[in-house]
Amino acid sequence: MTRSVTMGLVAAMTLALTACSEGNTSGGADAETSAALKVCEEVFGADGVSAARAVLGDSDFRAESQPLDRTRESMLKEARAYTPGSEDYSRNNHEPCNMSTSDGGTVKRVYAHIAWSHISMDHVSVDDTKREWTKAADDVYVQRVGQLGALAAVLPCRVPGAKKGQERDLPLEISVRSHALGPDRDTLAGRLLASLVRDTRKRLGCENPVAVPTSLLPK
């Protein structure tokens, strides 16, 4: 497990697994879930949300979200304040979409996680002697973290107004995390991760071109 996974994934996993304890019994038709689904459709796409719901089922379905504008402002502020080569490891984690169902004591969940990574692009490419990260496309590296139900991608994003070299030293780390989804987990996660990566890059205004495939899975 990489340093980034240890510092970023574990804390958010604990937080997410304690959320969504009460839901309605009518398929999630309450106002909060309806509003959150609109956010989920922005980051995962309408087809992605439909695919997720097909895997999750409808029993006590619930969705939660975070304001996308707030996430964007926070991440841009962090990137512009960052000095490449520094030992500043403080990062804000964001979870714009969280969807779950509960049936007979089994909670199924899929959610998005976005942050600036604690590791550099050199770490996942040149320095990755253990082959923990797989190149999925030019400048896009992915890793499956099985015990956390996470599929993560690291890629550069040059933010307008940031210091030179920020995109290599402070890349994006984006993941789709899940719980109890069964054999469909990887296929769904690869599809959702690609959509989430594309949306995040567009939302942050990344200046460097990156071609993101339709699915992101380790080869």
C-alpha positions in Angstrom: 0.0 0.0 0.0 1.4 3.4 -0.9 1.9 6.4 1.4 -0.9 8.2 -0.5 -3.4 5.3 0.2 -2.5 5.2 3.8 -2.9 8.9 4.4 -5.9 9.5 2.1 -8.0 6.4 1.7 -8.2 5.0 5.2 -9.6 8.1 7.0 -12.2 8.7 4.4 -13.3 5.0 4.4 -14.0 5.2 8.1 -16.0 8.3 7.7 -18.0 7.0 4.8 -18.9 3.7 6.4 -20.5 5.5 9.3 -22.7 7.7 7.1 -26.2 7.2 5.7 -27.5 5.3 8.8 -31.1 6.3 8.2 -32.9 6.3 4.8 -36.5 6.3 3.6 -38.3 3.2 2.4 -39.7 4.6 -0.8 -36.6 4.2 -3.0 -34.9 7.5 -2.0 -37.5 9.9 -3.2 -36.8 12.5 -0.4 -35.5 16.0 -1.2 -32.0 15.3 0.0 -31.5 12.3 -2.2 -33.1 13.9 -5.2 -30.8 16.9 -4.9 -27.7 14.7 -4.3 -28.5 12.6 -7.4 -28.2 15.7 -9.6 -24.7 16.2 -8.2 -23.9 12.5 -8.8 -25.0 12.8 -12.4 -22.6 15.7 -12.9 -19.6 13.9 -11.6 -20.5 10.3 -12.8 -22.8 11.1 -15.7 -26.4 10.1 -15.9 -25.5 6.8 -17.5 -23.0 6.2 -14.7 -25.5 6.8 -12.0 -28.0 4.5 -13.7 -25.3 1.8 -13.9 -24.5 2.3 -10.2 -28.2 2.1 -9.2 -28.6 -1.1 -11.1 -25.8 -2.7 -9.0 -26.8 -1.1 -5.7 -30.5 -2.0 -6.1 -33.4 0.1 -4.7 -33.8 -1.1 -1.1 -33.6 2.0 1.1 -31.7 3.9 -1.6 -30.0 7.1 -0.4 -27.7 9.6 -1.9 -25.6 12.4 -0.4 -23.4 15.1 -1.9 -21.1 18.0 -1.3 -21.3 21.4 -3.1 -19.2 21.2 -6.2 -18.4 24.9 -6.2 -17.0 24.6 -2.7 -14.8 21.6 -3.7 -13.5 23.5 -6.7 -12.6 26.6 -4.8 -10.9 24.6 -2.0 -8.8 22.6 -4.5 -7.8 25.6 -6.6 -6.7 27.5 -3.4 -4.6 24.5 -2.3 -2.9 24.1 -5.7 -2.1 27.8 -6.1 -0.6 28.0 -2.5 1.5 24.9 -3.0 5.3 25.2 -3.6 6.8 22.3 -5.5 9.5 20.5 -3.6 8.0 21.5 -0.2 7.1 19.1 2.6 3.6 20.4 3.0 1.4 17.2 3.2 -1.8 18.9 4.3 -4.7 18.1 1.9 -8.4 18.5 2.0 -10.5 15.4 1.0 -13.7 15.8 -0.9 -16.6 13.3 -1.5 -19.0 14.9 -4.0 -21.2 11.8 -4.4 -22.2 9.0 -2.0 -24.9 6.4 -3.0 -26.0 3.5 -0.8 -28.7 0.9 -0.2 -29.5 -1.2 2.8 -31.2 -4.6 2.6 -31.4 -7.1 5.5 -28.4 -5.7 7.3 -26.3 -5.6 4.1 -25.2 -2.0 3.2 -24.0 -1.5 -0.4 -22.2 1.7 -1.1 -20.3 3.5 -3.9 -18.8 7.0 -3.6 -16.4 9.4 -5.1 -13.2 10.8 -3.5 -11.1 13.7 -4.8 -7.9 15.2 -3.4 -4.5 16.5 -4.3 -2.2 13.5 -3.9 0.6 13.1 -1.3 2.7 11.4 -4.0 4.3 12.9 -7.2 4.0 11.8 -10.8 7.6 10.5 -10.6 6.5 8.2 -7.7 3.9 6.4 -9.7 5.9 6.3 -12.9 9.7 6.4 -12.6 10.1 5.4 -8.9 7.4 2.7 -8.7 9.7 -0.3 -8.5 7.0 -2.5 -6.8 4.7 -1.9 -9.8 1.9 -0.8 -7.5 0.6 1.7 -10.1 -0.4 0.7 -13.6 -0.2 3.0 -16.6 -3.8 3.2 -18.0 -3.1 6.0 -20.5 -0.4 8.7 -21.0 0.1 10.4 -17.6 -2.7 8.4 -16.0 -1.8 5.7 -13.5 -4.3 3.5 -11.6 -4.2 1.2 -8.6 -6.7 -1.2 -7.1 -6.8 -1.2 -3.3 -8.8 -4.3 -2.6 -9.1 -4.2 1.1 -10.6 -0.7 0.9 -12.8 -1.4 -2.1 -11.1 1.5 -3.9 -9.9 2.1 -7.5 -7.6 5.1 -7.6 -6.1 7.2 -10.4 -3.2 9.7 -10.2 -2.7 12.2 -13.0 -1.3 15.7 -13.5 -3.5 18.8 -13.5 -1.8 22.1 -14.2 -3.9 24.7 -12.4 -4.1 28.2 -13.8 -2.1 30.5 -11.5 -0.2 27.8 -9.8 3.6 27.6 -9.5 5.7 26.0 -12.2 5.9 22.2 -11.8 2.8 22.0 -9.6 1.1 19.4 -11.8 4.0 16.9 -11.5 4.7 17.4 -7.8 1.0 17.8 -6.7 -1.1 15.7 -9.1 -4.7 14.8 -8.6 -5.6 11.6 -6.8 -9.2 10.5 -7.6 -10.9 7.3 -6.6 -14.1 5.5 -6.6 -14.7 3.5 -3.5 -17.3 0.8 -2.8 -18.6 -1.7 -0.3 -20.3 -5.0 -0.8 -20.9 -4.6 -4.5 -19.9 -8.1 -5.5 -18.5 -9.2 -8.8 -19.7 -6.1 -10.7 -17.5 -3.8 -8.5 -14.5 -3.5 -10.8 -16.4 -2.9 -14.0 -18.6 -0.3 -12.4 -15.7 1.4 -10.7 -13.6 1.6 -13.8 -16.4 3.3 -15.7 -17.3 5.7 -12.9 -13.7 6.6 -12.3 -13.1 7.6 -15.9 -16.2 9.9 -15.7 -15.1 11.4 -12.4 -11.6 12.1 -13.7 -12.9 13.9 -16.8 -15.4 15.9 -14.8 -12.8 16.9 -12.2 -10.2 18.0 -14.8 -12.9 20.1 -16.5 -14.1 21.6 -13.3 -10.6 22.6 -12.2 -9.7 24.0 -15.6 -6.6 21.8 -15.9 -4.4 23.3 -18.6 -2.4 20.2 -19.6 -4.1 17.8 -22.1 -4.8 14.3 -20.9 -6.7 11.7 -22.9 -8.9 9.7 -20.5 -10.2 6.4 -21.8 -13.8 5.3 -21.3 -12.8 3.0 -18.4 -9.9 3.1 -16.0 -8.8 -0.3 -14.8 -5.3 -1.8 -14.1 -4.1 -3.8 -17.0 
